[in-house]
Amino acid sequence: MATIDQIEEYVRRRDFTDYIMPVWLPFLPIILSLTTFLWFFIMLIIYGDRRTYYFEYYYNYTYNLEAEEIIYGFLGIYLVLTILALAINVYIVYKWIWRRNEHFKRQKLLFNAVKNFLKSKGLEVSRLEAICMEIDIEENEKNAVLWALVQFIPYVGGFLLIYVYHFLNKDFYKHEKREEHFLNALSTTLSKAGIEFNYIRYSSIPDRSTILYFVLSLVTLGFFGLYWVYTLTKDPNNHFMEHRRWEDLMISALKRL
């Protein structure tokens, strides 16, 4: 039998599961890659010209060798920074999927605890049970490590990353719709017991079209893809902030039973 203390424990877990990612973080690999390439290109021009100048006009092999060593040093730095950008990108994709998994698991536990608590109070919870069953069936865990690394598979890695974008957008959209159904059913159940629980959502996740976003990314040479990346961070962030509002209201309502 679920208790208020157990429900409050699941609510407290949001500090761990509902990670609010800084919206700038997913753009860090792009910024790092572009600035690193630009820096290396400029250094290559500067020291490449210096090497040519000394070699052609002074025939000084020592200077030519020093310039080559400097260029190779810059190349090493460029490769290290490029690898760092790739590692950050893997971390970001991993964290997107990880917080999806952890949030979904927490909400399953929370909804089942709420349902069982109301049932123990003698309230009708058949609608809540049906929604919980649907959530158990539809919201499966994704392997965060595997999906974060598929982008490096030759030839198809880019398309697999697009699929990651797809299921992250769609899963959170469908998840929020099921959440709405649960909260509406909860409001109805509590109203029958004389308890008022009404929540107005300030921000909802839209149903984003993967095909449209992919085409727009191609047409704009990848620039629209930056907005797509933004949605993958911002939509869950807004969803988690909404949780903080309605969960606190729900706890207050349940305590009045």
BELNORFEN-V791501 format. One record per pair of residues at least 24 apart in sequence whose C-alpha atoms are under 10 Angstrom apart, sorted by the first residue. I is the first residue (numbers start at 1). J is the second residue. D is the distance in Angstrom with one decimal. If there is no record, write none. Layout:
<<I | J | D> <I | J | D>>
This chain:
<<1 | 113 | 8.2> <1 | 115 | 10.0> <1 | 116 | 6.3> <1 | 117 | 6.6> <1 | 118 | 9.8> <1 | 119 | 8.8> <1 | 120 | 6.8> <2 | 110 | 9.9> <2 | 112 | 8.6> <2 | 113 | 5.3> <2 | 114 | 7.3> <2 | 115 | 8.4> <2 | 116 | 5.6> <2 | 117 | 4.9> <2 | 118 | 8.7> <2 | 119 | 9.2> <2 | 120 | 7.9> <3 | 113 | 7.6> <3 | 114 | 8.4> <3 | 116 | 8.5> <3 | 117 | 6.0> <3 | 118 | 9.5> <3 | 120 | 9.1> <4 | 113 | 8.7> <4 | 114 | 8.4> <4 | 117 | 7.6> <4 | 251 | 7.8> <4 | 254 | 7.6> <4 | 255 | 7.2> <5 | 251 | 9.9> <6 | 109 | 9.7> <6 | 110 | 8.6> <6 | 113 | 7.3> <6 | 114 | 9.2> <6 | 117 | 9.5> <7 | 109 | 8.6> <7 | 110 | 6.1> <7 | 111 | 8.7> <7 | 112 | 9.3> <7 | 113 | 6.1> <7 | 114 | 6.7> <7 | 117 | 8.6> <7 | 247 | 9.8> <7 | 251 | 7.9> <7 | 254 | 9.6> <8 | 110 | 8.7> <8 | 113 | 9.8> <8 | 247 | 9.2> <8 | 248 | 9.2> <8 | 251 | 7.3> <9 | 110 | 8.9> <10 | 106 | 6.6> <10 | 107 | 8.0> <10 | 108 | 9.7> <10 | 109 | 7.1> <10 | 110 | 5.7> <10 | 111 | 9.5> <10 | 113 | 8.7> <11 | 106 | 8.3> <11 | 107 | 8.8> <11 | 109 | 9.8> <11 | 110 | 7.3> <11 | 243 | 9.1> <11 | 244 | 8.5> <11 | 247 | 7.0> <11 | 248 | 8.3> <11 | 251 | 8.8> <12 | 244 | 9.9> <12 | 247 | 9.9> <13 | 102 | 9.6> <13 | 103 | 9.2> <13 | 106 | 7.4> <13 | 107 | 9.9> <13 | 110 | 10.0> <14 | 102 | 9.0> <14 | 103 | 7.5> <14 | 106 | 7.7> <14 | 107 | 9.3> <14 | 240 | 8.3> <14 | 243 | 8.7> <14 | 244 | 8.2> <15 | 240 | 10.0> <15 | 244 | 9.7> <16 | 99 | 9.0> <16 | 102 | 8.5> <16 | 103 | 9.0> <16 | 106 | 10.0> <17 | 98 | 8.6> <17 | 99 | 6.0> <17 | 100 | 8.5> <17 | 101 | 8.5> <17 | 102 | 5.1> <17 | 103 | 5.3> <17 | 104 | 8.9> <17 | 105 | 8.9> <17 | 106 | 7.4> <17 | 107 | 9.9> <17 | 240 | 9.5> <18 | 98 | 9.8> <18 | 99 | 6.2> <18 | 100 | 8.3> <18 | 101 | 9.9> <18 | 102 | 7.5> <18 | 103 | 5.8> <18 | 104 | 9.5> <18 | 106 | 9.1> <18 | 236 | 8.5> <18 | 237 | 8.1> <18 | 239 | 9.1> <18 | 240 | 5.9> <18 | 241 | 8.7> <18 | 243 | 9.1> <18 | 244 | 9.6> <19 | 95 | 8.6> <19 | 96 | 9.0> <19 | 98 | 9.3> <19 | 99 | 6.2> <19 | 100 | 9.3> <19 | 102 | 9.3> <19 | 103 | 8.7> <19 | 236 | 8.8> <19 | 237 | 7.6> <19 | 240 | 7.9> <20 | 99 | 9.0> <20 | 233 | 8.3> <20 | 234 | 8.7> <20 | 236 | 7.9> <20 | 237 | 5.2> <20 | 238 | 8.6> <20 | 239 | 9.7> <20 | 240 | 7.4> <20 | 241 | 8.4> <21 | 92 | 9.1> <21 | 95 | 8.6> <21 | 96 | 8.5> <21 | 99 | 9.6> <21 | 233 | 6.5> <21 | 234 | 8.0> <21 | 236 | 8.8> <21 | 237 | 6.8> <22 | 233 | 7.8> <22 | 234 | 8.6> <22 | 237 | 8.8> <23 | 229 | 9.2> <23 | 230 | 6.7> <23 | 231 | 9.1> <23 | 232 | 9.3> <23 | 233 | 6.1> <23 | 234 | 6.6> <23 | 237 | 8.9> <24 | 230 | 8.4> <24 | 233 | 9.1> <25 | 88 | 8.9> <25 | 89 | 9.2> <25 | 92 | 7.7> <25 | 230 | 9.7> <25 | 233 | 9.0> <26 | 88 | 8.4> <26 | 89 | 7.0> <26 | 91 | 9.4> <26 | 92 | 6.2> <26 | 93 | 8.5> <26 | 96 | 9.8> <26 | 226 | 9.2> <26 | 229 | 7.0> <26 | 230 | 7.7> <26 | 232 | 9.2> <26 | 233 | 7.8> <27 | 88 | 9.8> <27 | 89 | 8.8> <27 | 92 | 9.6> <27 | 226 | 7.9> <27 | 229 | 8.1> <27 | 230 | 8.5> <28 | 85 | 7.5> <28 | 88 | 7.8> <28 | 89 | 8.2> <28 | 92 | 9.7> <29 | 81 | 9.6> <29 | 82 | 8.5> <29 | 83 | 9.8> <29 | 84 | 8.0> <29 | 85 | 4.5> <29 | 86 | 6.7> <29 | 87 | 8.4> <29 | 88 | 6.2> <29 | 89 | 5.9> <29 | 90 | 9.6> <29 | 92 | 9.4> <30 | 82 | 9.9> <30 | 85 | 7.4> <30 | 86 | 9.3> <30 | 88 | 9.9> <30 | 89 | 8.7> <30 | 226 | 9.5> <31 | 85 | 8.7> <32 | 81 | 7.5> <32 | 82 | 7.7> <32 | 84 | 8.6> <32 | 85 | 6.2> <32 | 86 | 9.7> <32 | 88 | 9.8> <33 | 78 | 9.0> <33 | 81 | 7.5> <33 | 82 | 6.0> <33 | 83 | 9.2> <33 | 84 | 9.0> <33 | 85 | 6.2> <33 | 86 | 8.7> <34 | 82 | 9.4> <34 | 85 | 9.9> <35 | 81 | 9.9> <36 | 77 | 8.9> <36 | 78 | 6.2> <36 | 79 | 9.1> <36 | 80 | 9.9> <36 | 81 | 6.9> <36 | 82 | 7.4> <36 | 85 | 9.6> <37 | 78 | 7.2> <37 | 79 | 9.7> <37 | 81 | 9.4> <37 | 82 | 8.6> <38 | 78 | 10.0> <39 | 74 | 9.2> <39 | 78 | 8.6> <40 | 71 | 8.8> <40 | 74 | 6.6> <40 | 75 | 7.2> <40 | 77 | 8.7> <40 | 78 | 6.5> <40 | 79 | 10.0> <41 | 74 | 9.8> <41 | 75 | 9.8> <41 | 78 | 9.9> <43 | 70 | 9.2> <43 | 71 | 7.6> <43 | 74 | 7.6> <43 | 75 | 9.6> <44 | 68 | 9.8> <44 | 70 | 9.3> <44 | 71 | 6.5> <44 | 72 | 9.6> <44 | 74 | 8.2> <44 | 75 | 8.9> <45 | 71 | 9.7> <46 | 71 | 9.6> <47 | 71 | 6.8> <86 | 152 | 9.7> <87 | 149 | 9.9> <89 | 148 | 8.5> <89 | 149 | 9.8> <89 | 151 | 9.9> <90 | 144 | 10.0> <90 | 145 | 8.7> <90 | 147 | 9.2> <90 | 148 | 5.4> <90 | 149 | 6.6> <90 | 150 | 9.5> <90 | 151 | 8.6> <90 | 152 | 9.7> <91 | 144 | 9.8> <91 | 145 | 9.0> <91 | 148 | 7.4> <91 | 149 | 9.5> <92 | 148 | 8.2> <92 | 233 | 9.6> <93 | 144 | 7.9> <93 | 145 | 8.8> <93 | 147 | 7.7> <93 | 148 | 5.2> <93 | 149 | 8.6> <93 | 151 | 9.7> <93 | 161 | 8.9> <93 | 164 | 8.4> <93 | 165 | 9.2> <93 | 232 | 9.6> <94 | 143 | 8.9> <94 | 144 | 5.1> <94 | 145 | 6.0> <94 | 146 | 8.5> <94 | 147 | 7.3> <94 | 148 | 5.0> <94 | 149 | 8.4> <95 | 144 | 7.6> <95 | 145 | 9.3> <95 | 148 | 8.7> <96 | 144 | 8.2> <96 | 148 | 9.1> <96 | 164 | 9.6> <96 | 165 | 9.6> <96 | 168 | 7.9> <96 | 232 | 7.6> <96 | 233 | 7.4> <96 | 236 | 8.8> <97 | 141 | 9.0> <97 | 142 | 7.0> <97 | 143 | 7.8> <97 | 144 | 5.3> <97 | 145 | 8.6> <97 | 147 | 8.1> <97 | 148 | 8.2> <97 | 164 | 8.6> <97 | 165 | 9.9> <97 | 167 | 9.6> <97 | 168 | 7.4> <98 | 141 | 9.1> <98 | 142 | 8.2> <98 | 143 | 8.2> <98 | 144 | 5.6> <98 | 145 | 8.6> <98 | 148 | 9.9> <99 | 144 | 9.3> <99 | 236 | 8.8> <100 | 139 | 9.9> <100 | 141 | 8.4> <100 | 142 | 8.5> <100 | 144 | 9.3> <100 | 168 | 7.8> <100 | 171 | 8.5> <100 | 172 | 7.8> <100 | 175 | 10.0> <100 | 236 | 8.2> <101 | 139 | 8.7> <101 | 140 | 8.0> <101 | 141 | 5.5> <101 | 142 | 6.8> <101 | 143 | 8.7> <101 | 144 | 8.3> <102 | 141 | 8.7> <103 | 236 | 9.7> <103 | 240 | 8.6> <104 | 135 | 8.9> <104 | 136 | 9.7> <104 | 139 | 7.0> <104 | 140 | 8.4> <104 | 141 | 8.2> <104 | 171 | 9.8> <104 | 172 | 9.2> <104 | 175 | 8.0> <105 | 135 | 9.9> <105 | 136 | 9.3> <105 | 139 | 8.6> <105 | 140 | 8.9> <105 | 141 | 8.3> <107 | 132 | 9.8> <107 | 135 | 9.3> <107 | 175 | 9.8> <107 | 179 | 8.9> <107 | 243 | 9.7> <108 | 132 | 7.2> <108 | 133 | 9.5> <108 | 135 | 7.1> <108 | 136 | 7.2> <108 | 139 | 9.0> <110 | 247 | 9.7> <111 | 135 | 9.6> <111 | 179 | 9.1> <111 | 182 | 8.1> <111 | 183 | 9.5> <111 | 186 | 9.9> <114 | 186 | 8.9> <114 | 250 | 9.4> <114 | 251 | 9.5> <114 | 254 | 8.5> <115 | 182 | 9.8> <115 | 186 | 8.6> <117 | 254 | 8.8> <118 | 186 | 9.3> <118 | 189 | 8.6> <118 | 190 | 8.7> <118 | 254 | 8.5> <118 | 257 | 8.8> <121 | 193 | 9.8> <121 | 257 | 8.0> <122 | 193 | 9.9> <123 | 189 | 7.2> <123 | 190 | 8.4> <123 | 192 | 8.5> <123 | 193 | 7.8> <124 | 189 | 6.9> <124 | 190 | 9.7> <124 | 192 | 9.3> <125 | 185 | 8.5> <125 | 186 | 8.5> <125 | 189 | 7.3> <126 | 185 | 9.5> <126 | 189 | 9.9> <127 | 181 | 9.1> <127 | 182 | 8.0> <127 | 184 | 9.9> <127 | 185 | 6.5> <127 | 186 | 8.7> <127 | 188 | 10.0> <127 | 189 | 9.1> <128 | 181 | 8.7> <128 | 182 | 6.2> <128 | 183 | 9.0> <128 | 184 | 9.6> <128 | 185 | 6.4> <128 | 186 | 7.2> <128 | 189 | 9.0> <129 | 182 | 9.3> <130 | 182 | 9.4> <131 | 178 | 7.1> <131 | 179 | 8.6> <131 | 181 | 7.5> <131 | 182 | 6.4> <131 | 185 | 9.1> <132 | 178 | 9.0> <132 | 179 | 9.7> <132 | 182 | 8.2> <134 | 178 | 8.4> <135 | 174 | 9.9> <135 | 175 | 8.1> <135 | 178 | 7.4> <135 | 179 | 9.1> <138 | 171 | 9.3> <138 | 174 | 9.3> <138 | 175 | 9.0> <139 | 171 | 7.8> <139 | 172 | 9.8> <139 | 174 | 9.2> <139 | 175 | 7.7> <140 | 171 | 9.8> <142 | 167 | 9.8> <162 | 210 | 8.4> <162 | 213 | 9.9> <162 | 214 | 8.0> <163 | 210 | 8.6> <164 | 232 | 10.0> <165 | 210 | 8.0> <165 | 214 | 10.0> <165 | 228 | 8.1> <165 | 229 | 8.0> <165 | 231 | 9.5> <165 | 232 | 7.1> <166 | 208 | 8.7> <166 | 209 | 8.4> <166 | 210 | 5.8> <166 | 211 | 9.1> <166 | 213 | 9.6> <166 | 214 | 9.7> <166 | 228 | 10.0> <166 | 232 | 9.4> <167 | 210 | 9.1> <168 | 231 | 9.8> <168 | 232 | 6.9> <168 | 233 | 9.8> <168 | 235 | 9.7> <168 | 236 | 9.2> <169 | 205 | 8.6> <169 | 206 | 8.7> <169 | 207 | 7.7> <169 | 208 | 6.7> <169 | 209 | 8.8> <169 | 210 | 8.3> <169 | 228 | 9.4> <169 | 231 | 7.9> <169 | 232 | 6.5> <169 | 233 | 9.8> <169 | 235 | 8.1> <169 | 236 | 8.9> <170 | 205 | 9.4> <170 | 206 | 9.2> <170 | 207 | 7.0> <170 | 208 | 7.3> <170 | 209 | 8.7> <170 | 210 | 8.8> <171 | 207 | 10.0> <172 | 205 | 7.4> <172 | 206 | 9.4> <172 | 207 | 9.4> <172 | 232 | 9.5> <172 | 235 | 8.0> <172 | 236 | 7.1> <172 | 239 | 8.4> <173 | 204 | 8.4> <173 | 205 | 5.6> <173 | 206 | 6.6> <173 | 207 | 6.2> <173 | 208 | 8.4> <173 | 235 | 8.9> <173 | 236 | 9.4> <173 | 239 | 9.6> <174 | 205 | 9.1> <174 | 206 | 9.8> <174 | 207 | 8.5> <175 | 205 | 9.6> <175 | 239 | 10.0> <176 | 204 | 7.9> <176 | 205 | 7.3> <176 | 206 | 9.8> <176 | 236 | 9.9> <176 | 239 | 7.8> <177 | 204 | 9.3> <177 | 205 | 9.0> <179 | 243 | 10.0> <183 | 246 | 9.0> <183 | 250 | 9.1> <186 | 250 | 9.1> <187 | 250 | 9.3> <187 | 253 | 9.7> <190 | 253 | 8.1> <190 | 254 | 8.2> <190 | 256 | 9.9> <190 | 257 | 8.5> <193 | 256 | 9.9> <193 | 257 | 7.8> <194 | 256 | 9.5> <194 | 257 | 8.7> <195 | 253 | 6.6> <195 | 254 | 8.2> <195 | 255 | 9.8> <195 | 256 | 7.2> <195 | 257 | 7.4> <196 | 250 | 9.7> <196 | 253 | 7.0> <196 | 254 | 9.8> <196 | 256 | 9.6> <197 | 246 | 9.3> <197 | 249 | 7.4> <197 | 250 | 6.9> <197 | 251 | 10.0> <197 | 252 | 9.0> <197 | 253 | 6.3> <197 | 254 | 9.0> <198 | 246 | 8.9> <198 | 249 | 8.6> <198 | 250 | 9.0> <198 | 253 | 9.7> <199 | 242 | 10.0> <199 | 245 | 8.7> <199 | 246 | 6.4> <199 | 247 | 9.9> <199 | 249 | 8.0> <199 | 250 | 9.0> <200 | 242 | 9.6> <200 | 245 | 9.7> <200 | 246 | 8.6> <201 | 239 | 9.6> <201 | 242 | 6.9> <201 | 243 | 9.6> <201 | 245 | 9.0> <201 | 246 | 8.4> <202 | 238 | 9.0> <202 | 239 | 9.7> <202 | 241 | 9.7> <202 | 242 | 7.4> <202 | 245 | 9.8> <203 | 235 | 8.8> <203 | 238 | 6.5> <203 | 239 | 7.3> <203 | 241 | 9.0> <203 | 242 | 7.3> <204 | 235 | 8.1> <204 | 236 | 9.9> <204 | 238 | 7.9> <204 | 239 | 7.3> <204 | 242 | 8.8> <205 | 231 | 9.3> <205 | 234 | 9.5> <205 | 235 | 5.9> <205 | 236 | 8.1> <205 | 238 | 8.1> <205 | 239 | 7.4> <206 | 231 | 9.9> <206 | 235 | 8.5>>
